[in-house]
């Protein structure tokens, strides 16, 4: 992605403040005490939040909600675990100014992410890495631009396509996944339950889905209809031995490209009474929002434009220009992801996607989430999120907000990810925060997305930092 400027218009700053304030009060609380607790956590006053929670005498669902806030603070501390001295040391190691004055400046500009938890500065675990992505004076010294491999593949997607969504560049994929719980992480003889990521089957870009192998004592594939698809497995722990879930599956994946010209000429006015339109232009709280301030921001960008293809293009360009990619806090630590993006001025792939989806829904353009993994030709896989936009008369069209504009003088290549996806995708999720089959008992580690899966045992959830997940792929080009 090309280098982007950090300067934002004053109008944008005003909209930012309005959005933060309006979103904080627009999400209705289940219980009267939650507002004060949430405010304390947002302001990093964890001791005050804990004191308020300790004083509550509640039961049932209300007790579960109380327990969630304790867990939320625990998870935030995991994300913000670097001390000020550790960050200073890392800055010096990389040759950057680590003076208090410089650090305060970077913090105030949201380039160096910090939370003053109960009066002590704690930094995000990827704070220095993100500083290099966000601070303009550092970014200007680092390599930027789209890789030649991706540019070449984009050119092939366009060359092979009819511009009307024809499937091209098919490849057969065999994925190998390994989830490992270290030895003695829980007592021997206990059953570990694992909801492992598994491919969706409805999307034409992903076909021939089949489970090939597994080593579990119990293995059940969730229904095709589940929007967050998993294969459920169980294994019993053995003393002094890691518990390893090893499984493989296959897919056939395709690239799909729609030209902007074709879409602009083909789309029809929306049937605002259709089920698709109603569902995918609605709020889906707390991460797909339609607050007055979000709509005012989207309106400012869109102006008088009425063609949905051009509306998408304008919002895509604005988000691409204003919000560079950066490593994210775990989604389960955020009250509202689009609010975080706008407040902090950056986001990862899923966060930028949710910001785009929220803005599009505000503008009456149906849009949704999609996520899973990307593949590299060398067999490596990486977690990734993207989306789809619904156009009347065409159907669902893929879009990748975080890939953004390609660094190319060819406008077709430059704008390709406004209406295309490459063949290097594994689709696991078509929504966020869905129930699994079978359902879990405890809090999910990732309550929004599902890419590495979820683990628990009879006494609780097994958080991400307690186990590991690896995925590799073998690929064979079909055309």
Phi and psi in degrees as a GROMACS rama.xvg file:
@    title "Ramachandran Plot"
@    xaxis  label "Phi"
@    yaxis  label "Psi"
@TYPE xy
-71.2825  159.872  UNK-2
-63.1588  135.696  UNK-3
-117.321  153.323  UNK-4
-86.6143  144.388  UNK-5
-87.1343  -12.334  UNK-6
-73.5939  134.517  UNK-7
-125.731  143.826  UNK-8
-62.7125  154.616  UNK-9
-60.1276  -37.2202  UNK-10
-59.487  -36.8387  UNK-11
-63.8882  -41.2265  UNK-12
-63.4952  -42.0656  UNK-13
-61.0173  -45.3212  UNK-14
-62.3401  -37.2385  UNK-15
-58.2969  -51.3066  UNK-16
-63.6777  -39.9673  UNK-17
-64.5194  -40.1819  UNK-18
-66.0799  -43.5092  UNK-19
-59.8748  -47.2647  UNK-20
-67.1064  -42.3154  UNK-21
-69.9883  -36.7927  UNK-22
-71.0074  -29.4455  UNK-23
-66.7128  -29.0394  UNK-24
-103.745  -5.81209  UNK-25
-87.7982  -17.7372  UNK-26
-90.926  108.368  UNK-27
-61.3169  137.698  UNK-28
-86.8724  147.495  UNK-29
-72.5674  -34.8281  UNK-30
-131.758  150.998  UNK-31
-63.0505  -29.5247  UNK-32
-78.7636  -13.2448  UNK-33
-67.0276  -33.6187  UNK-34
-57.2759  -48.6581  UNK-35
-65.3706  -39.1231  UNK-36
-66.2377  -45.0037  UNK-37
-62.8109  -42.7227  UNK-38
-60.9426  -42.6883  UNK-39
-63.1321  -41.2467  UNK-40
-67.4857  -43.7499  UNK-41
-60.4287  -33.4495  UNK-42
-89.7448  7.91625  UNK-43
64.8068  24.258  UNK-44
-94.313  71.6365  UNK-45
-68.7354  -35.7859  UNK-46
-62.7501  -40.506  UNK-47
-65.3813  -40.884  UNK-48
-64.0068  -44.387  UNK-49
-63.7283  -38.9506  UNK-50
-62.9623  -42.9745  UNK-51
-64.8429  -39.7846  UNK-52
-67.75  -41.5103  UNK-53
-59.1903  -30.8629  UNK-54
-80.5019  -10.282  UNK-55
-78.7762  133.868  UNK-56
-113.453  89.1472  UNK-57
-130.765  171.983  UNK-58
-148.77  173.556  UNK-59
62.0041  -136.963  UNK-60
-62.2666  -33.1391  UNK-61
-67.7582  -36.3746  UNK-62
-65.9516  -38.503  UNK-63
-61.7195  -41.9011  UNK-64
-64.6876  -39.0916  UNK-65
-60.7318  -45.2721  UNK-66
-63.1019  -32.8854  UNK-67
-61.9771  -38.5869  UNK-68
-68.1939  -35.9474  UNK-69
-60.3512  -45.9223  UNK-70
-64.1714  -37.8508  UNK-71
-59.7854  -45.6623  UNK-72
-64.1593  -37.3403  UNK-73
-61.9458  -42.4709  UNK-74
-69.0993  -38.0964  UNK-75
-62.8586  -39.8317  UNK-76
-62.9393  -32.9274  UNK-77
-65.9526  -39.2905  UNK-78
-70.606  -40.32  UNK-79
-105.951  76.2998  UNK-80
-115.485  1.10033  UNK-81
-92.675  129.073  UNK-82
-77.1498  166.316  UNK-83
-62.0662  -39.6552  UNK-84
-66.0217  -36.6769  UNK-85
-66.3755  -39.7794  UNK-86
-68.5707  -41.451  UNK-87
-57.613  -43.3261  UNK-88
-63.0433  -42.1642  UNK-89
-67.8762  -39.9016  UNK-90
-60.426  -45.3671  UNK-91
-63.0718  -39.4663  UNK-92
-61.8202  -33.4457  UNK-93
-91.8405  2.65741  UNK-94
84.7009  22.3449  UNK-95
-104.192  156.53  UNK-96
-64.3579  121.211  UNK-97
-113.251  24.2132  UNK-98
-67.7669  156.166  UNK-99
-58.1168  -41.8445  UNK-100
-61.8749  -44.2566  UNK-101
-67.4443  -40.1296  UNK-102
-65.097  -39.888  UNK-103
-64.4879  -36.2817  UNK-104
-65.1144  -46.2229  UNK-105
-63.8891  -36.9173  UNK-106
-64.596  -43.372  UNK-107
-65.3256  -28.513  UNK-108
-91.5509  4.44295  UNK-109
68.3283  22.9096  UNK-110
-87.5222  -29.9641  UNK-111
-118.777  105.537  UNK-112
-81.721  124.515  UNK-113
-142.147  147.156  UNK-114
-125.503  128.656  UNK-115
-85.4835  72.1324  UNK-116
-69.133  114.012  UNK-117
51.4808  38.7557  UNK-118
88.971  -2.08113  UNK-119
-112.743  132.401  UNK-120
-71.9626  123.371  UNK-121
-126.301  136.548  UNK-122
-110.186  147.132  UNK-123
-56.683  142.491  UNK-124
-60.3838  -23.6964  UNK-125
-111.363  27.0378  UNK-126
-59.0336  -45.7374  UNK-127
-73.0732  -38.5749  UNK-128
-57.9583  -45.2349  UNK-129
-67.6251  -34.028  UNK-130
-55.0288  -41.7525  UNK-131
-67.5435  -23.7844  UNK-132
-87.4408  -22.3232  UNK-133
-109.235  -38.7248  UNK-134
-72.1927  119.33  UNK-135
-56.6546  -38.6971  UNK-136
-67.4424  -25.1896  UNK-137
-89.306  -42.1639  UNK-138
-57.8685  -36.0327  UNK-139
-64.7508  -19.0499  UNK-140
-95.9832  -1.20846  UNK-141
-109.86  154.69  UNK-142
-59.0907  144.061  UNK-143
-144.933  171.282  UNK-144
104.397  164.096  UNK-145
-76.44  140.304  UNK-146
-64.6712  151.132  UNK-147
-64.1345  -35.0699  UNK-148
-58.8779  -46.4235  UNK-149
-67.168  -40.8177  UNK-150
-60.4827  -42.7252  UNK-151
-63.9575  -40.056  UNK-152
-68.4011  -37.1726  UNK-153
-60.6095  -42.6149  UNK-154
-61.5918  -40.0006  UNK-155
-67.4496  -38.5932  UNK-156
-58.4931  -42.7652  UNK-157
-70.7017  -43.5608  UNK-158
-62.2891  -42.1019  UNK-159
-80.485  -18.1205  UNK-160
-89.4967  160.077  UNK-161
-92.33  2.4208  UNK-162
77.0917  4.1221  UNK-163
-122.46  24.9268  UNK-164
92.9824  10.3506  UNK-165
-59.1684  136.481  UNK-166
-76.44  130.554  UNK-167
-139.349  173.467  UNK-168
53.3002  40.7497  UNK-169
-62.4375  146.358  UNK-170
-147.255  143.056  UNK-171
-89.2371  133.425  UNK-172
-125.608  137.222  UNK-173
-121.676  115.937  UNK-174
-98.6446  139.811  UNK-175
-121.231  121.891  UNK-176
-121.218  139.341  UNK-177
-136.439  120.162  UNK-178
-112.03  129.063  UNK-179
-126.554  121.588  UNK-180
-99.0911  120.75  UNK-181
-58.3415  156.868  UNK-182
-57.0977  137.865  UNK-183
63.9206  19.3424  UNK-184
-64.994  -33.3334  UNK-185
-134.813  166.172  UNK-186
-60.9627  154.007  UNK-187
-65.6312  149.15  UNK-188
85.2204  2.15453  UNK-189
-93.5616  148.978  UNK-190
-88.0958  124.718  UNK-191
-96.28  128.171  UNK-192
-103.297  129.841  UNK-193
-130.662  120.916  UNK-194
-96.5426  100.129  UNK-195
-96.2465  144.332  UNK-196
-62.2624  139.178  UNK-197
-146.436  147.04  UNK-198
-68.6109  141.843  UNK-199
-69.415  156.075  UNK-200
-120.632  -8.03253  UNK-201
-80.3418  -24.3078  UNK-202
-80.9177  131.321  UNK-203
-64.9465  -21.6392  UNK-204
-74.6264  -9.48186  UNK-205
-134.613  115.436  UNK-206
-132.193  175.805  UNK-207
56.0578  42.4094  UNK-208
-75.2202  131.291  UNK-209
-156.272  132.235  UNK-210
-75.6388  126.451  UNK-211
-98.3313  -38.3396  UNK-212
-160.927  160.258  UNK-213
-162.937  161.912  UNK-214
-119.435  18.1014  UNK-215
-83.1636  158.071  UNK-216
-74.2639  -34.4371  UNK-217
-129.184  136.768  UNK-218
-147.958  119.072  UNK-219
-136.874  124.548  UNK-220
-83.1791  131.456  UNK-221
-67.2353  157.2  UNK-222
-58.2487  150.607  UNK-223
-59.2852  -27.8323  UNK-224
-73.5497  -17.8457  UNK-225
-63.0972  126.487  UNK-226
-76.6435  -21.2434  UNK-227
-117.635  101.831  UNK-228
-89.9331  136.092  UNK-229
-138.508  164.375  UNK-230
-116.047  123.093  UNK-231
-89.2088  131.65  UNK-232
-136.66  154.337  UNK-233
-133.059  144.246  UNK-234
-143.965  153.256  UNK-235
-101.359  133.146  UNK-236
-71.0982  148.295  UNK-237
-123.41  134.542  UNK-238
-54.2912  133.75  UNK-239
65.8529  12.9724  UNK-240
-126.997  139.853  UNK-241
-67.1318  152.215  UNK-242
-97.188  115.182  UNK-243
-117.37  122.285  UNK-244
-98.848  116.921  UNK-245
-123.008  119.054  UNK-246
-148.358  160.825  UNK-247
-140.662  154.98  UNK-248
-152.814  167.731  UNK-249
-123.363  155.042  UNK-250
-145.976  163.967  UNK-251
-117.281  125.407  UNK-252
-117.486  152.45  UNK-253
-135.299  151.994  UNK-254
-83.4653  153.921  UNK-255
-145.956  130.124  UNK-256
-135.415  130.008  UNK-257
-116.067  127.806  UNK-258
-74.3663  147.786  UNK-259
-61.1343  -38.1245  UNK-260
-61.7887  -45.8693  UNK-261
-60.5605  -45.6023  UNK-262
-63.2967  -44.4791  UNK-263
-60.3219  -35.114  UNK-264
-82.7814  -21.1851  UNK-265
-101.076  -32.0991  UNK-266
-60.9537  148.033  UNK-267
-115.407  164.939  UNK-268
-59.5821  144.24  UNK-269
-68.7547  141.968  UNK-270
-84.3003  96.0132  UNK-271
-70.3348  -8.14921  UNK-272
-97.8336  -0.914129  UNK-273
-74.5429  155.115  UNK-274
-62.9578  -40.3305  UNK-275
-60.8502  -46.831  UNK-276
-62.909  -46.5366  UNK-277
-63.0788  -43.4491  UNK-278
-69.0444  -42.2707  UNK-279
-98.2184  11.2691  UNK-280
-116.37  6.30551  UNK-281
-88.5047  159.33  UNK-282
-67.7793  146.843  UNK-283
-136.975  83.227  UNK-284
-70.7441  149.335  UNK-285
-99.839  6.96181  UNK-286
-112.121  -4.21927  UNK-287
-122.053  100.134  UNK-288
-112.204  152.231  UNK-289
-133.548  48.0439  UNK-290
-66.7312  161.513  UNK-291
-58.8667  -39.5099  UNK-292
-69.4945  -39.3631  UNK-293
-63.2002  -41.53  UNK-294
-66.4856  -38.801  UNK-295
-63.2832  -39.0798  UNK-296
-64.6907  -46.2948  UNK-297
-63.6224  -40.4513  UNK-298
-60.2844  -39.8224  UNK-299
-61.3255  -37.3312  UNK-300
-76.2397  -43.8698  UNK-301
-75.1252  -34.3978  UNK-302
64.395  -133.688  UNK-303
-91.7113  5.88265  UNK-304
-64.5833  136.392  UNK-305
-119.113  -18.0007  UNK-306
-72.8902  120.357  UNK-307
-60.5741  -30.0508  UNK-308
-64.9144  -41.7951  UNK-309
-74.0683  -31.3011  UNK-310
-62.3553  -47.0157  UNK-311
-58.7693  -44.752  UNK-312
-61.8395  -42.9134  UNK-313
-64.8257  -45.1824  UNK-314
-68.8927  -38.649  UNK-315
-58.0161  -48.7434  UNK-316
-62.0318  -40.2762  UNK-317
-67.2062  -45.5951  UNK-318
-67.1114  -39.7205  UNK-319
-61.1189  -38.963  UNK-320
-76.3365  -33.2862  UNK-321
-98.5295  -21.8578  UNK-322
-126.057  92.6657  UNK-323
-66.9894  155.146  UNK-324
-70.9893  139.623  UNK-325
-153.971  156.786  UNK-326
-59.7522  146.982  UNK-327
-110.447  150.951  UNK-328
-62  155.827  UNK-329
-57.8302  135.457  UNK-330
-58.82  -30.2955  UNK-331
-69.0897  -3.9674  UNK-332
-101.022  5.07964  UNK-333
-113.06  136.875  UNK-334
-75.1597  -35.9841  UNK-335
-154.66  113.114  UNK-336
-67.7212  -46.8263  UNK-337
-59.0208  -34.3129  UNK-338
-62.9645  -41.9546  UNK-339
-60.6191  -46.9679  UNK-340
-56.8698  -46.2611  UNK-341
-71.1245  -38.2377  UNK-342
-69.5867  -45.446  UNK-343
-86.195  -20.851  UNK-344
82.8468  19.53  UNK-345
-164.009  171.376  UNK-346
-174.396  164.95  UNK-347
-90.4373  -170.492  UNK-348
-58.3182  -47.0842  UNK-349
-68.4645  -36.0585  UNK-350
-67.7599  -41.6677  UNK-351
-66.9732  -36.3953  UNK-352
-63.1741  -45.4149  UNK-353
-65.9787  -32.1776  UNK-354
-67.1049  -43.2129  UNK-355
-64.3144  -46.3827  UNK-356
-58.9563  -43.0163  UNK-357
-61.7564  -45.7609  UNK-358
-64.1669  -41.6264  UNK-359
-64.887  -41.9821  UNK-360
-63.7313  -35.368  UNK-361
-60.5763  -32.26  UNK-362
-91.5789  7.59438  UNK-363
76.0959  24.1499  UNK-364
-108.97  115.901  UNK-365
-62.9277  131.934  UNK-366
-150.378  152.485  UNK-367
-146.742  171.1  UNK-368
-90.8909  147.43  UNK-369
-147.991  145.095  UNK-370
-158.99  169.971  UNK-371
165.584  -116.156  UNK-372
-139.305  153.897  UNK-373
-106.877  156.638  UNK-374
-117.032  145.902  UNK-375
-109.477  153.221  UNK-376
-58.2083  -24.0753  UNK-377
-83.1976  2.26464  UNK-378
99.2685  -8.79845  UNK-379
-73.1822  151.545  UNK-380
-128.203  150.281  UNK-381
-139.773  142.861  UNK-382
-64.127  141.974  UNK-383
-158.4  150.853  UNK-384
-128.014  146.596  UNK-385
-151.492  -158.369  UNK-386
-153.631  -175.563  UNK-387
-141.132  147.897  UNK-388
-119.335  136.176  UNK-389
-96.6846  124.483  UNK-390
-114.536  125.326  UNK-391
-60.8529  130.878  UNK-392
91.4307  -10.296  UNK-393
-123.421  -49.3882  UNK-394
111.724  -156.771  UNK-395
-80.8102  130.213  UNK-396
-122.93  130.039  UNK-397
-70.9509  154.823  UNK-398
-151.685  139.972  UNK-399
-124.326  98.7665  UNK-400
-67.8592  -40.1721  UNK-401
-78.6218  -23.3018  UNK-402
-66.1525  -33.1076  UNK-403
63.5078  -154.574  UNK-404
-80.5802  132.896  UNK-405
-76.0608  149.207  UNK-406
-83.8718  84.8713  UNK-407
-148.221  146.044  UNK-408
-79.7359  -13.867  UNK-409
-82.0229  115.612  UNK-410
-62.8396  -27.7228  UNK-411
-66.6476  -44.0632  UNK-412
-71.1557  -42.6134  UNK-413
-56.0191  -40.2148  UNK-414
-101.41  10.1564  UNK-415
-59.6545  -37.4098  UNK-416
-81.1946  7.71569  UNK-417
-76.1548  -17.7985  UNK-418
-157.424  44.1412  UNK-419
-162.435  160.042  UNK-420
-140.545  147.268  UNK-421
-81.157  175.721  UNK-422
-80.7584  -6.42993  UNK-423
-90.2977  52.7548  UNK-424
-129.776  144.4  UNK-425
-120.463  116.927  UNK-426
-94.8169  118.884  UNK-427
-109.839  -37.0577  UNK-428
-126.785  139.02  UNK-429
-119.331  13.9889  UNK-430
-164.609  -175.313  UNK-431
-123.504  152.205  UNK-432
60.2357  35.1058  UNK-433
-89.276  159.059  UNK-434
-74.9706  146.997  UNK-435
-92.1568  163.011  UNK-436
-119.496  114.45  UNK-437
-73.8034  164.814  UNK-438
-72.2971  153.655  UNK-439
-84.6019  161.409  UNK-440
-96.4879  -36.676  UNK-441
-108.818  173.096  UNK-442
-56.0133  137.746  UNK-443
-72.8652  148.607  UNK-444
-66.5451  -41.1197  UNK-445
-122.353  95.518  UNK-446
-78.275  -5.79876  UNK-447
-102.713  -65.5469  UNK-448
-97.5176  175.601  UNK-449
-151.087  103.107  UNK-450
-126.648  -39.2774  UNK-451
-96.02  -11.9751  UNK-452
93.6871  -170.349  UNK-453
-139.005  142.994  UNK-454
-126.102  146.899  UNK-455
-155.03  167.112  UNK-456
-135.054  -173.19  UNK-457
-63.209  -23.7659  UNK-458
-101.993  3.37179  UNK-459
154.287  177.72  UNK-460
-71.9471  148.322  UNK-461
-107.032  105.833  UNK-462
-71.169  163.603  UNK-463
-54.0774  -33.4602  UNK-464
-78.0529  2.28625  UNK-465
-101.708  -10.5247  UNK-466
-150.294  170.599  UNK-467
-127.803  159.889  UNK-468
-141.609  135.07  UNK-469
-133.159  141.554  UNK-470
-133.444  133.157  UNK-471
-129.74  165.511  UNK-472
-144.979  143.887  UNK-473
-107.68  132.358  UNK-474
-124.139  143.743  UNK-475
-135.167  116.858  UNK-476
-68.1935  136.309  UNK-477
-99.3378  -23.7851  UNK-478
